[in-house]
Amino acid sequence: MSRISVRGFAVASATAVTAVGSVVGVASGSVAQAQNNDAETTAADTTLLADIPTGQQAQVQTASLTQQADAQAIQADASAKKDAEESARLAAAKTAVAKKAAAEKAEKAAKERAAAKSAASRSSSSFPVQSSYTVSQIQAMAAQMVPSGQFQCFSNIVSHESGWNYHAVNASSGAYGLFQALPASKYSSAGSDWQTNPATQIKWGLNYMDSRYGSPCEAWSFWQANSWY
């Protein structure tokens, strides 16, 4: 081995791989560059493999293959690291988008609850007292008290429960009014005129939907699944 220079050893290693059928080829740019540079510098170096004793040629070949394996391992590690970093970036971006959507949803829900609370706080005195009310008049009251984005859901429930008849009575259970409250006296928490003023019943019904389900639309979703709320 003393006859082989460091430069000659690298060339001999590459030449040895070629001599045995180019088992894996030159795996790293550094080995290929070294081979090209040495080949240009001296053609004599390419014959060094023949000068190596037969017993030592296997060592040269092993060293070359080891070098190639190391280069491939380094390249694989770099590729795996890059893939991991990209996966982490995508996961972080996805999490950020989900958090933003959740925050926006929570903010919207909070605004709707605030609007519902403000609307529901209107007393029966906010509307002219009448001896009777038509369905259109009752619906107009509800439209002023229920947030616009929730009104259709609210209306769906009232339509199914009472057909907007604030005097509706369930003959078998005794449930009463627009929302078929049972017992009917539940309406009194919204005002003592609950039997004669649909606005009082509307106020109670909206408070009930908000407190029990979160909103009229969530109450309507429950109603659709269960036919009651």
Stockholm file with secondary structure:
# STOCKHOLM 1.0

chainA/1-229         MSRISVRGFAVASATAVTAVGSVVGVASGSVAQAQNNDAETTAADTTLLADIPTGQQAQVQTASLTQQADAQAIQADASAKKDAEESARLAAAKTAVAKKAAAEKAEKAAKERAAAKSAASRSSSSFPVQSSYTVSQIQAMAAQMVPSGQFQCFSNIVSHESGWNYHAVNASSGAYGLFQALPASKYSSAGSDWQTNPATQIKWGLNYMDSRYGSPCEAWSFWQANSWY
#=GR chainA/1-229 SS CTTSCHHHHHHHHHHHHHHTTCSSCCCSHHHHHHHHHHHHHCGGGGGHHHHSCHHHHHHHHHHHHHHHHHHHHHHHHHHHHHHHHHHHHHHHHHHHHHHHHHHHHHHHHHHHHHHHHHHHTCCGGGSCCCSCCCHHHHHHHHHHHSCGGGHHHHHHHHHHHTTTCTTCBCTTTCCBTTTTBSSGGGGGGGCTTTTTCHHHHHHHHHHHHHHHHSSHHHHHHHHHHHSCC
#=GC SS_cons         CTTSCHHHHHHHHHHHHHHTTCSSCCCSHHHHHHHHHHHHHCGGGGGHHHHSCHHHHHHHHHHHHHHHHHHHHHHHHHHHHHHHHHHHHHHHHHHHHHHHHHHHHHHHHHHHHHHHHHHHTCCGGGSCCCSCCCHHHHHHHHHHHSCGGGHHHHHHHHHHHTTTCTTCBCTTTCCBTTTTBSSGGGGGGGCTTTTTCHHHHHHHHHHHHHHHHSSHHHHHHHHHHHSCC
//
